[in-house]
Amino acid sequence: MTHPASESLELYAIGAHDQISVPEIEAHLRVCEGCTTELRRQVQVDLALAEVAAGAVFCPGCGAVMTAASCSHCGAVAEAGGFRVERVLVQNAHGRMYLARDGEGNQVALKELAFVQAPHPDAIDAFEREARLLRQLSHPQIPRFLGAFREGEGVHTRLYLAQEYVDGQSLHERLQSHQFSEQEARDVAEQVLSILEYLQGLAPMVFHRDIKPANLIRRADGRIALVDFGAARDLGATVGATLVGTFGYMPVEQMGGIVDASTDLYALGATLCHLLSRRPPWKFIEDPRALERLDVSRGLRDWLAKLTARQPEDRYRSAAAAARGLASPPRRPRAWAPAASGRGIVFMALLGLTVLGVGVVPFMALLRAPDNRQVRRDREIIRLGPAEPVSRPSDEPVAPWADEPADHGASSGGKILWLNICTSATGEVTSVAFLNGGKPNEKYGRLVLEQAKRFKYDPQTVNGRAVPSCRSVKYVIPDR
């Protein structure tokens, strides 16, 4: 008689029947008492292992079985202060941030500080200061403070802060696979300025000191939450404070421990530059023309320049002032801006280009019929499409050059040049750029951009109110 292998009986016991021949094993068990006894033993072992596993506590950090309050492998805890830890969100040499649940099952962000030796009194003071500061904050876009406590003594001391858990994605994470537009950057700026206005309105006012994409969490509904107040200070504890912050996002004076209302504004400006350029902000420090190369309107570019000015006195003095500046950004003086507008000005611009020998003729009018407008209602920004109806969305990139027969006055074939001209609510030009990063012939491109910046266009309206707008303008460069 051929007996099944011990491994086959084990697979039969645990129900892995797709790996064995079940009919053959069952037929053998009916006539073999020895294999039947072995199968009973296998079942008893599996039941005992299942019972042990049910009572085991697994480390939320590394997954090892825990035999003490903290994991002997990585040091994480499974429970602290009545909060049940589910997993480690982030960790470094100084501690961890856990996702935990309270006694009612609500999600909680549990911050832990651990020490390799007995903590210095300064560390305890900093922890208690952060707890006091968080306790006084009450804003819908700042995580709600739930409690602070301490466990262990000496080298085993652990300090904990519990806050509302913000479910969302940090702007740092989003930046890895997303290009932020000007409107998205403005939305972030408006929301963060609202939070800073609240903090600066407290008595004494509070400075976060570490605003950066990683500390801005975007919830599913689009609201931005400002997290991690571990570096925060109030007005009474700023001069000579310990250096805290992130290089590139903090201004020079913060490196010397000097903080005022403009410090967080500088960090916000550096954050927005990072979102718009996808370049770390410290790369802007050595490049004075980096802001000029941002693909944003002139108004936003000037606002960012004032926000990130090197000298504190050249920045906005408060979040409220910065918010007003964002709504009405500072304007640089223009050499010439004629009062006329509309089609007559467009004709004058094109005539001037022709006299200069450029030979540019318009393929379509700058002002469109209302049925060609595409309105983004959430920001009330109008984009005007080509004269002919097209199926593509207005935000889809358009190739700046394309072989196509010339029309409307062009005597021969030519190249088509697309410009994106954005204007303010009063019709003044805020930015001019070649669509999709096009780089036409230098002889034509430079003159087209210079001339297009000088004129004022008819303002666009939504519900009877003038709003900023962008026009996709199509030109033909004739072959002559």
C-alpha positions as CSV (number, residue, x, y, z in Angstrom):
1,M,0.0,0.0,0.0
2,T,1.3,3.5,-1.0
3,H,0.8,6.1,1.7
4,P,0.3,9.8,0.9
5,A,3.2,12.0,1.8
6,S,3.0,14.0,5.1
7,E,2.9,17.2,3.1
8,S,-0.2,16.0,1.2
9,L,-2.0,15.2,4.4
10,E,-1.1,18.7,5.7
11,L,-2.5,20.3,2.6
12,Y,-5.6,18.3,2.9
13,A,-6.0,19.4,6.6
14,I,-5.7,23.1,5.8
15,G,-8.0,22.9,2.8
16,A,-5.5,23.4,0.0
17,H,-7.3,20.8,-2.1
18,D,-6.3,22.3,-5.5
19,Q,-2.8,21.1,-5.0
20,I,-3.5,17.4,-4.2
21,S,-5.7,14.5,-5.5
22,V,-8.5,14.6,-2.9
23,P,-10.4,11.4,-4.1
24,E,-7.2,9.3,-3.8
25,I,-6.4,10.6,-0.3
26,E,-9.9,10.1,1.0
27,A,-10.0,6.6,-0.4
28,H,-6.7,5.8,1.3
29,L,-7.9,7.3,4.7
30,R,-10.9,4.9,4.7
31,V,-8.6,1.9,4.8
32,C,-5.5,3.2,6.6
33,E,-5.7,3.9,10.4
34,G,-2.1,5.2,10.5
35,C,-2.7,8.0,8.0
36,T,-6.0,8.8,9.7
37,T,-4.2,9.3,13.0
38,E,-1.5,11.4,11.3
39,L,-4.3,13.6,9.8
40,R,-5.9,14.1,13.2
41,R,-2.5,15.3,14.5
42,Q,-2.1,17.7,11.7
43,V,-5.5,19.2,12.3
44,Q,-4.8,19.6,16.1
45,V,-1.5,21.4,15.3
46,D,-3.3,23.8,12.9
47,L,-6.0,24.6,15.4
48,A,-3.4,25.3,18.1
49,L,-1.5,27.6,15.7
50,A,-4.7,29.5,14.8
51,E,-5.5,30.0,18.5
52,V,-2.0,31.4,19.2
53,A,-2.3,33.7,16.2
54,A,-5.7,35.0,17.3
55,G,-4.2,36.1,20.6
56,A,-0.9,37.4,19.2
57,V,-0.1,41.1,18.8
58,F,1.7,42.1,15.7
59,C,3.9,45.2,15.4
60,P,2.2,48.0,13.3
61,G,5.7,48.9,12.1
62,C,7.5,45.8,11.0
63,G,4.8,43.1,11.4
64,A,6.8,41.0,14.0
65,V,5.0,39.3,16.9
66,M,5.2,41.6,19.9
67,T,6.1,40.1,23.3
68,A,6.3,43.4,25.1
69,A,4.7,46.9,25.1
70,S,7.1,48.0,22.3
71,C,8.4,45.9,19.4
72,S,11.8,44.4,20.2
73,H,12.7,44.6,16.4
74,C,11.8,48.2,15.5
75,G,10.6,49.8,18.7
76,A,7.0,50.7,17.6
77,V,4.1,50.4,20.0
78,A,0.7,48.8,19.4
79,E,-1.1,50.8,22.1
80,A,-0.5,54.0,24.0
81,G,-2.7,56.1,26.2
82,G,-5.8,54.2,25.3
83,F,-5.3,54.7,21.6
84,R,-5.0,51.5,19.5
85,V,-2.3,51.8,16.8
86,E,-3.1,50.6,13.3
87,R,0.1,51.5,11.4
88,V,3.1,53.7,11.2
89,L,2.5,56.7,8.9
90,V,6.1,58.1,9.0
91,Q,9.1,57.7,11.2
92,N,12.6,59.2,11.7
93,A,15.4,59.1,14.2
94,H,13.4,61.0,16.8
95,G,10.0,59.4,16.7
96,R,7.0,58.3,14.7
97,M,3.6,59.4,13.5
98,Y,1.0,56.6,13.9
99,L,-2.5,56.2,12.5
100,A,-4.5,55.1,15.6
101,R,-8.1,54.8,16.8
102,D,-9.6,56.1,20.0
103,G,-12.1,54.2,22.2
104,E,-15.0,55.1,19.9
105,G,-13.2,54.0,16.8
106,N,-12.4,57.4,15.4
107,Q,-9.1,57.8,13.5
108,V,-6.4,59.7,15.3
109,A,-2.9,61.0,14.3
110,L,-0.6,60.0,17.2
111,K,2.7,61.7,17.3
112,E,5.4,59.9,19.3
113,L,8.8,61.2,20.5
114,A,11.3,58.6,21.7
115,F,14.8,59.0,23.2
116,V,18.0,57.0,23.2
117,Q,18.8,58.4,26.6
118,A,16.8,60.2,29.3
119,P,15.3,63.3,27.6
120,H,16.8,66.7,28.4
121,P,14.5,69.2,30.2
122,D,14.6,71.4,27.1
123,A,13.0,68.5,25.1
124,I,10.2,68.2,27.7
125,D,9.7,71.9,27.7
126,A,9.4,72.0,23.9
127,F,6.9,69.2,24.0
128,E,4.8,70.9,26.6
129,R,4.9,74.2,24.6
130,E,3.7,72.5,21.5
131,A,0.8,70.9,23.5
132,R,-0.2,74.3,24.9
133,L,0.0,75.9,21.5
134,L,-2.1,73.2,19.8
135,R,-4.7,73.3,22.6
136,Q,-5.5,77.0,21.9
137,L,-5.9,76.5,18.1
138,S,-9.4,76.2,16.7
139,H,-9.6,76.4,12.9
140,P,-11.4,74.0,10.4
141,Q,-8.1,73.6,8.4
142,I,-5.9,72.9,11.4
143,P,-6.1,69.4,12.9
144,R,-8.0,69.4,16.2
145,F,-6.0,68.8,19.4
146,L,-7.1,65.7,21.3
147,G,-4.6,65.3,24.1
148,A,-1.0,65.0,25.3
149,F,0.6,62.4,27.6
150,R,3.8,60.8,28.7
151,E,4.7,57.1,29.2
152,G,7.8,55.5,30.7
153,E,10.7,56.9,32.7
154,G,14.3,57.8,32.0
155,V,15.6,56.3,28.7
156,H,12.3,54.6,28.2
157,T,10.4,57.9,28.2
158,R,8.0,58.4,25.3
159,L,6.0,61.6,24.7
160,Y,2.7,61.6,22.8
161,L,0.5,64.2,21.1
162,A,-2.9,63.1,19.7
163,Q,-4.7,65.1,17.0
164,E,-7.5,64.7,14.5
165,Y,-6.3,62.6,11.6
166,V,-6.4,64.4,8.2
167,D,-7.3,62.0,5.5
168,G,-5.8,63.3,2.2
169,Q,-2.6,63.7,0.1
170,S,0.2,66.1,0.9
171,L,1.1,68.6,-1.9
172,H,4.6,67.1,-1.8
173,E,3.1,63.7,-2.8
174,R,0.8,65.2,-5.4
175,L,3.7,67.1,-6.9
176,Q,5.5,63.9,-7.9
177,S,2.9,63.2,-10.6
178,H,1.1,66.5,-11.1
179,Q,1.9,69.8,-12.7
180,F,0.2,72.6,-10.7
181,S,-1.5,75.3,-12.8
182,E,-1.7,79.0,-11.9
183,Q,-5.3,78.6,-10.8
184,E,-4.4,75.7,-8.5
185,A,-1.5,77.7,-7.0
186,R,-3.8,80.6,-6.4
187,D,-6.3,78.3,-4.7
188,V,-3.5,76.9,-2.4
189,A,-2.4,80.5,-1.7
190,E,-5.9,81.7,-0.8
191,Q,-6.5,78.8,1.6
192,V,-3.1,79.0,3.4
193,L,-3.4,82.8,3.7
194,S,-6.8,82.3,5.4
195,I,-5.1,79.9,8.0
196,L,-2.2,82.4,8.5
197,E,-4.6,85.3,9.0
198,Y,-6.2,83.2,11.8
199,L,-2.8,82.4,13.4
200,Q,-1.6,86.0,13.1
201,G,-4.9,87.2,14.7
202,L,-4.3,85.3,17.9
203,A,-2.9,87.0,21.0
204,P,0.0,86.5,20.9
205,M,0.2,85.7,17.2
206,V,1.5,82.3,16.2
207,F,4.1,81.5,13.6
208,H,4.2,78.0,12.0
209,R,7.9,78.3,10.9
210,D,7.8,75.2,8.6
211,I,5.3,75.7,5.8
212,K,6.2,73.5,2.9
213,P,4.4,71.1,0.5
214,A,4.8,68.1,2.9
215,N,2.9,70.0,5.6
216,L,0.0,71.0,3.4
217,I,-2.6,68.1,3.1
218,R,-5.3,68.3,0.4
219,R,-8.5,66.6,1.5
220,A,-10.8,64.9,-0.9
221,D,-13.1,67.9,-0.9
222,G,-10.2,70.2,-2.0
223,R,-9.7,71.9,1.4
224,I,-6.0,72.3,2.5
225,A,-5.0,71.5,6.0
226,L,-1.9,72.8,7.7
227,V,-0.2,70.2,9.8
228,D,2.9,69.6,12.0
229,F,3.1,72.5,14.5
230,G,6.2,71.0,16.1
231,A,8.2,74.0,15.0
232,A,5.6,76.7,15.8
233,R,6.3,79.6,18.1
234,D,4.3,82.5,19.5
235,L,5.3,86.1,19.3
236,G,6.8,86.1,22.8
237,A,9.4,83.4,21.9
238,T,10.8,84.3,18.6
239,V,14.0,86.3,18.8
240,G,17.0,84.0,19.4
241,A,14.8,80.9,19.0
242,T,16.4,77.6,18.0
243,L,16.9,77.2,14.3
244,V,13.9,75.2,13.1
245,G,12.6,75.0,9.6
246,T,13.4,73.5,6.2
247,F,16.2,74.9,4.0
248,G,14.9,76.6,0.9
249,Y,11.5,77.4,2.4
250,M,12.7,79.6,5.2
251,P,14.1,83.1,4.7
252,V,17.7,84.0,5.7
253,E,16.8,85.7,9.0
254,Q,15.0,82.6,10.2
255,M,18.4,80.8,10.1
256,G,19.4,83.2,12.8
257,G,16.3,82.5,14.9
258,I,14.5,85.8,14.0
259,V,10.9,85.3,13.0
260,D,8.0,87.7,12.3
261,A,4.8,87.8,10.4
262,S,6.5,87.8,7.0
263,T,8.4,84.5,7.7
264,D,5.5,82.2,7.0
265,L,4.6,84.3,4.0
266,Y,8.1,83.8,2.6
267,A,7.7,80.0,3.1
268,L,4.3,80.1,1.4
269,G,5.9,81.9,-1.6
270,A,8.7,79.4,-1.8
271,T,6.2,76.6,-1.6
272,L,4.1,78.0,-4.5
273,C,7.3,78.4,-6.6
274,H,8.1,74.8,-6.0
275,L,4.5,73.7,-7.0
276,L,4.6,75.8,-10.2
277,S,8.1,75.0,-11.3
278,R,8.6,71.5,-9.9
279,R,12.1,72.7,-8.9
280,P,13.2,72.7,-5.3
281,P,13.0,76.3,-4.0
282,W,16.7,76.5,-3.0
283,K,17.5,76.4,-6.7
284,F,15.8,79.8,-7.0
285,I,18.2,81.4,-4.5
286,E,21.1,81.5,-7.0
287,D,18.9,82.3,-10.0
288,P,17.5,85.8,-9.8
289,R,15.6,85.4,-13.1
290,A,13.9,82.1,-12.0
291,L,10.6,83.9,-11.2
292,E,10.5,85.5,-14.6
293,R,10.5,82.1,-16.2
294,L,7.5,80.8,-14.3
295,D,4.6,80.2,-16.7
296,V,2.2,82.4,-14.8
297,S,0.6,85.8,-15.2
298,R,2.7,88.9,-14.6
299,G,0.4,89.8,-11.7
300,L,1.1,86.5,-9.9
301,R,4.8,86.7,-10.7
302,D,5.1,90.2,-9.1
303,W,3.1,89.0,-6.1
304,L,5.4,86.0,-5.6
305,A,8.4,88.3,-5.9
306,K,7.1,90.5,-3.1
307,L,6.3,87.5,-1.0
308,T,9.8,86.1,-1.3
309,A,11.8,89.3,-1.2
310,R,15.1,88.8,0.5
311,Q,14.6,91.7,3.0
312,P,11.7,91.3,5.4
313,E,10.8,95.0,5.0
314,D,10.2,94.4,1.3
315,R,7.6,91.7,1.9
316,Y,4.0,91.9,2.8
317,R,3.8,92.7,6.5
318,S,0.8,90.4,7.2
319,A,-1.2,87.5,5.8
320,A,-4.2,89.9,5.4
321,A,-2.0,92.3,3.3
322,A,-0.8,89.4,1.2
323,A,-4.3,88.3,0.6
324,R,-5.3,91.7,-0.6
325,G,-2.2,91.7,-2.8
326,L,-3.2,88.4,-4.3
327,A,-6.6,89.8,-5.2
328,S,-5.0,93.0,-6.6
329,P,-1.4,92.1,-7.3
330,P,1.3,94.9,-7.6
331,R,1.8,96.2,-11.1
332,R,5.1,97.1,-12.6
333,P,5.0,100.4,-14.7
334,R,4.6,99.9,-18.4
335,A,6.4,102.0,-21.0
336,W,3.4,102.6,-23.1
337,A,-0.3,101.5,-22.8
338,P,-2.7,103.3,-25.2
339,A,-6.2,103.9,-24.0
340,A,-7.8,102.5,-27.1
341,S,-8.9,98.9,-27.2
342,G,-10.6,96.2,-29.2
343,R,-10.1,95.4,-32.9
344,G,-8.7,98.8,-33.8
345,I,-5.7,98.2,-31.4
346,V,-5.2,94.7,-32.8
347,F,-5.0,96.3,-36.3
348,M,-2.5,98.9,-35.1
349,A,-0.3,96.2,-33.6
350,L,-0.4,94.1,-36.8
351,L,0.3,97.1,-38.9
352,G,3.3,98.0,-36.7
353,L,4.7,94.5,-37.2
354,T,4.2,94.7,-40.9
355,V,6.1,98.0,-41.1
356,L,9.0,96.4,-39.2
357,G,9.1,93.7,-41.9
358,V,7.7,90.9,-39.8
359,G,4.7,90.4,-42.1
360,V,2.3,88.9,-39.6
361,V,-1.3,88.8,-40.5
362,P,-4.1,87.7,-38.1
363,F,-5.9,84.5,-38.9
364,M,-8.8,85.3,-36.6
365,A,-10.1,88.2,-34.6
366,L,-9.0,88.6,-30.9
367,L,-12.6,89.2,-29.8
368,R,-14.9,86.1,-30.1
369,A,-18.6,85.6,-30.3
370,P,-20.1,84.5,-27.0
371,D,-20.9,81.0,-28.4
372,N,-17.1,80.3,-28.8
373,R,-16.4,81.0,-25.1
374,Q,-15.6,78.2,-22.7
375,V,-16.1,79.3,-19.1
376,R,-14.4,77.7,-16.1
377,R,-17.1,78.7,-13.6
378,D,-15.2,77.7,-10.5
379,R,-12.6,80.5,-11.1
380,E,-14.6,82.6,-13.6
381,I,-11.8,82.5,-16.1
382,I,-12.7,82.7,-19.8
383,R,-10.7,81.0,-22.5
384,L,-11.7,82.0,-26.1
385,G,-11.3,79.3,-28.7
386,P,-10.5,79.7,-32.5
387,A,-13.0,81.2,-34.8
388,E,-14.0,77.8,-36.0
389,P,-15.7,75.5,-33.5
390,V,-13.4,72.7,-32.2
391,S,-14.0,69.6,-30.2
392,R,-10.9,69.8,-27.9
393,P,-11.2,71.4,-24.4
394,S,-9.7,74.9,-24.1
395,D,-7.0,73.6,-21.7
396,E,-5.7,71.0,-24.1
397,P,-2.2,72.0,-25.4
398,V,-2.1,73.2,-29.0
399,A,0.9,72.9,-31.2
400,P,2.3,76.3,-31.9
401,W,3.3,75.6,-35.4
402,A,1.4,73.6,-38.1
403,D,1.5,73.4,-41.9
404,E,-1.8,74.9,-43.1
405,P,-2.8,77.1,-46.0
406,A,-2.8,80.8,-45.1
407,D,-6.0,82.7,-45.2
408,H,-7.5,86.1,-44.7
409,G,-5.0,88.2,-46.7
410,A,-2.1,85.8,-46.9
411,S,-1.1,85.5,-50.6
412,S,0.7,82.2,-50.1
413,G,1.0,79.3,-47.7
414,G,2.5,79.9,-44.3
415,K,3.1,78.8,-40.7
416,I,0.4,79.1,-38.0
417,L,1.5,80.7,-34.7
418,W,-0.6,80.3,-31.6
419,L,-0.4,82.8,-28.7
420,N,-2.0,82.7,-25.3
421,I,-2.8,86.3,-24.2
422,C,-4.2,86.7,-20.7
423,T,-5.8,90.0,-19.5
424,S,-7.0,91.4,-16.2
425,A,-10.6,92.3,-15.5
426,T,-9.8,95.7,-16.9
427,G,-8.5,94.3,-20.2
428,E,-4.8,95.0,-19.5
429,V,-2.4,92.3,-20.6
430,T,-1.0,90.2,-17.8
431,S,0.9,87.6,-19.8
432,V,1.7,86.6,-23.3
433,A,3.2,83.2,-24.2
434,F,3.5,80.8,-27.1
435,L,1.1,77.8,-26.5
436,N,2.6,74.5,-25.6
437,G,6.1,76.0,-25.1
438,G,6.6,76.8,-28.8
439,K,9.8,78.4,-29.9
440,P,9.2,80.1,-33.3
441,N,11.8,81.9,-35.4
442,E,13.6,84.5,-33.1
443,K,13.1,87.2,-35.6
444,Y,9.3,86.9,-35.5
445,G,8.7,85.5,-32.0
446,R,10.4,88.3,-30.0
447,L,8.7,91.1,-31.9
448,V,5.2,89.4,-31.6
449,L,5.6,89.0,-27.9
450,E,6.9,92.5,-27.3
451,Q,4.1,94.1,-29.3
452,A,1.3,92.0,-27.8
453,K,2.3,93.0,-24.3
454,R,1.7,96.7,-25.0
455,F,-2.0,96.8,-25.7
456,K,-5.3,96.8,-23.9
457,Y,-8.2,94.6,-24.9
458,D,-12.0,94.7,-24.4
459,P,-12.6,93.1,-21.0
460,Q,-14.7,89.9,-20.8
461,T,-17.8,89.6,-18.5
462,V,-19.5,86.8,-16.7
463,N,-22.9,87.5,-15.3
464,G,-22.4,91.1,-16.1
465,R,-19.2,91.4,-14.2
466,A,-15.7,91.9,-15.7
467,V,-13.4,89.0,-15.0
468,P,-9.8,88.0,-16.0
469,S,-9.6,86.1,-19.3
470,C,-7.2,84.3,-21.6
471,R,-7.4,84.3,-25.4
472,S,-6.0,81.7,-27.7
473,V,-4.9,83.9,-30.6
474,K,-3.9,82.4,-34.0
475,Y,-1.6,84.2,-36.4
476,V,-0.2,83.2,-39.8
477,I,3.5,83.9,-40.7
478,P,3.3,83.9,-44.5
479,D,6.0,82.3,-46.6
480,R,7.5,85.2,-48.7
